[in-house]
């Protein structure tokens, strides 16, 4: 990502598209990968955008690879209880296969 993200949206979108294409190529060429574990963001760093997460969900759905979202460290760090709500990806068309909440459910949720 190129920072500040609000000034570099086009560049960052191209970088994310390249990353998604690379990920899809790796997954298509390696039948041993059966799941992807995705950490929820737990800071305001904007390491990737909702576009990336949605793209990754689409790839996993298309290739029948489990999408595991780890929300164990993300609660309330970005103004939302869970990171996936901020991404706008509460999945109607591509549901998460697993969501890990861990101890966050006991402490913050």
Secondary structure, DSSP 4 states (H G I P E B T S, - for coil): --SSGGG-HHHHHHHHHHHHHHHHHHHHT-TT--EEEEEPP-SS---S-HHHHHHHHHHHHHHT-EEEEE-TTTTTSSSSSSHHHHHT---SSS--SEEE-TTHHHHT-
